């Protein structure tokens, strides 16, 4: 019995649908999750309302949003509390840090160099479980080329991060950045070495509070920041800080900036 063959027009339609399926980014079209307001400039930051929009923003900074261009200076502002459990977690996978390649920026890769304003809102349920991973957090690596670069007015809750080194709730690593009005309300941050409540950076911290437990199996652990660049003021820690071989501090683990 002969099999019925598709007519040529139907074959063309089928092939077109297959090509579209291959080219479409995993998780649906990016246009569906791009913030409806803002262009990423400092004057008109992306206004982020949902976890899906924050995920799109991370992909946009990382050059994975469809145009394959890294947007290291893209600015954003939260307009609502964000629950990341819809885009990361057990069974869903890890959060991909904004500026995830930053520690290798000397090899031509990138870092974040914009302004991220939490606008007083809370990001909850950030999840990363990567025992071999470094520079893990909401951001991977932040390094300003302009004084405007900062992360501010942000709260984070129920943070769960496991990695190898340079692990923190807000930024795994970086240099010269200012963190202002940041509070980590709860969570657990653990690594082999270099674990921090807020930032594994050399930078400035103003009005920052950590309540998450921070553990480094080997050394370097702190509640707020890795190293002081110019100023740490009005900061406090209420989490349990543990380093297996020392160099642990409630606020700072390394004092080059004193």
ABEGO torsion letter per residue (X at the ends): XBBBBBBAAAAAAAAAAAAAAAABBBGEBAAAABBABEAGBAABBBBBABAAAAAAAAAAAAGAAGAGBBBAABBBBBABBBBAAAABEBGAEBBBBBGAAAAAAAAGBBBBABBBBAGGBBBBGBBBBBAABBGBEABABBBBABAABBBBGBBBBGBBBBBABGBBAABABEBGBBBBGBBBABEBBBBABGBBAABABBBBBBGBBBABBBBBABBEBBAABABBAABBBGBBBABBBBBAAEGBBAABABAAAX
